[in-house]
C-alpha cells in the first residue's frame, strides 16, 4: 500500500511541475528554446581547447564556456562574459578578427560576425536579454548555408526569453 501511495505522490508531483521540455533554463530566469535534434552535452577536451584557443583568447576579456548545444549539423558554444559588457568585447573581438581574417563579415547593428576557421563557418553573436543577462554564442558548422540561415534569420536570438 505504501508503495502505491509513493508512486501516486510522485506522479502527481511530476505533473504539477510541468516544464517545457523544449526549453532549457540558463541563468537569471533566462530560457533558451531548443530546436529539434539539439541537446546539451559536456564538451570533449578537444572542443574545450578549440573554444579557449579561438574564442576565449585575450587578456582583455574572459568568456567562460557555459553550455555546449550539439546538433548533427552544428554546435553552439554559449559563453558568459565575465566582468565586462558585451559591447566592449564585441569591439575588441571585431578588431582582432579583422586583423587576423580576410573573410569576415561584421554586422555592428545586430552585434554579429561571421568568419571561417579550418573549413568551419563560425557565427559569433552577442546577446543582451532585456538588459538583464549577457551571453555570447559561437555557432560552428561545416555547412555554410546553415551559418547563413542563422545569420539572416536571427535563429538563436529569437530563442532566448526572460521571465522575471
Steps between C-alpha positions, in 0.01 A plus 500: 500500500781741590667417169190599300453815705861598428450443127182711498675785684789492251262507202297788642816691592652459157180609325481815716848609399445495127792669333540544129738221399594703191639786708817503704531722803820703499584769758294785647162365383614485138395201293611382158262307279659188351463407135411139418813287507692731736629380831746615763812302568832552669770614262770259402854612592572591135182713481588679822854562374359630170262732686778640715735539202257680271240671720639555849848609403569850627607661824252781423197281561389164633216297349481173694310223325159456662320243281565303183195430285561221255315415179603271215561805277637758744624578850408806705752602762328731748727715711438757770720811494671545832552844653441676168210614287419344168551817292857544620578136424332530159722796411816323617410176318408689180837671495684173572318311227545773237874483562507118478238404242438604142150359464319660792158661489406731790149625570556765767132583540398144583832416673581203279797390297575205276832353395667165434755304699642177358207449256247564777257788467468698822220735593581708806206676666465727801172471690365757745183347646273782621799697632520230762728219386782483248602197296741455212441212261733340249314281248733266314402305189663353190191589295511863387125513427426424867728785608324730253156403632608557861641840397208626293208361698620573855462127564657516845400846621129428460530191719598687819232613743504666840225469760556692825 
